[in-house]
């Protein structure tokens, strides 16, 4: 699930808010979120 979320985010299919749900569910770490989006993770 993690790889799918990252791939779809890079393809532009998910925005930052949608991608943040992967952090909330534990598939992506907060550090990975920041690395990929350039933004701090904010709980949605």
TIVEX-104297 format. One line per field, with one value per residue (C-alpha): residue number from 0; residue in one letter; x, z, y. Coordinates in nm, 2 decimals. Layout:
N
num: NUM | ...
residuo: A | ...
x: X | ...
z: Z | ...
y: Y | ...
***
This chain:
44
num: 0 | 1 | 2 | 3 | 4 | 5 | 6 | 7 | 8 | 9 | 10 | 11 | 12 | 13 | 14 | 15 | 16 | 17 | 18 | 19 | 20 | 21 | 22 | 23 | 24 | 25 | 26 | 27 | 28 | 29 | 30 | 31 | 32 | 33 | 34 | 35 | 36 | 37 | 38 | 39 | 40 | 41 | 42 | 43
residuo: X | X | X | X | X | X | X | X | X | X | X | X | X | X | X | X | X | X | X | X | X | X | X | X | X | X | X | X | X | X | X | X | X | X | X | X | X | X | X | X | X | X | X | X
x: 0.00 | 0.29 | 0.44 | 0.11 | 0.05 | 0.39 | 0.37 | 0.02 | 0.13 | 0.43 | 0.19 | -0.03 | -0.33 | -0.32 | -0.28 | -0.10 | -0.42 | -0.50 | -0.14 | -0.15 | -0.40 | -0.12 | 0.07 | -0.24 | -0.29 | 0.08 | 0.17 | 0.41 | 0.62 | 0.61 | 0.97 | 0.88 | 0.58 | 0.81 | 1.07 | 0.81 | 0.59 | 0.83 | 0.58 | 0.55 | 0.28 | -0.03 | -0.29 | -0.60
z: 0.00 | 0.08 | -0.27 | -0.44 | -0.23 | -0.31 | -0.68 | -0.71 | -0.53 | -0.77 | -1.06 | -0.93 | -0.86 | -0.49 | -0.34 | -0.01 | 0.19 | 0.04 | 0.07 | 0.44 | 0.50 | 0.43 | 0.72 | 0.94 | 0.86 | 0.92 | 0.56 | 0.52 | 0.79 | 0.87 | 0.75 | 0.42 | 0.38 | 0.43 | 0.19 | -0.08 | -0.03 | 0.11 | 0.38 | 0.75 | 0.82 | 0.97 | 1.11 | 0.89
y: 0.00 | 0.23 | 0.21 | 0.26 | 0.58 | 0.72 | 0.63 | 0.79 | 1.10 | 1.14 | 1.09 | 1.37 | 1.15 | 1.24 | 1.59 | 1.66 | 1.63 | 1.29 | 1.17 | 1.26 | 0.99 | 0.74 | 0.88 | 0.88 | 0.51 | 0.42 | 0.34 | 0.63 | 0.80 | 1.17 | 1.20 | 1.04 | 1.27 | 1.58 | 1.44 | 1.39 | 1.69 | 1.95 | 2.02 | 1.92 | 1.66 | 1.81 | 1.56 | 1.58
***
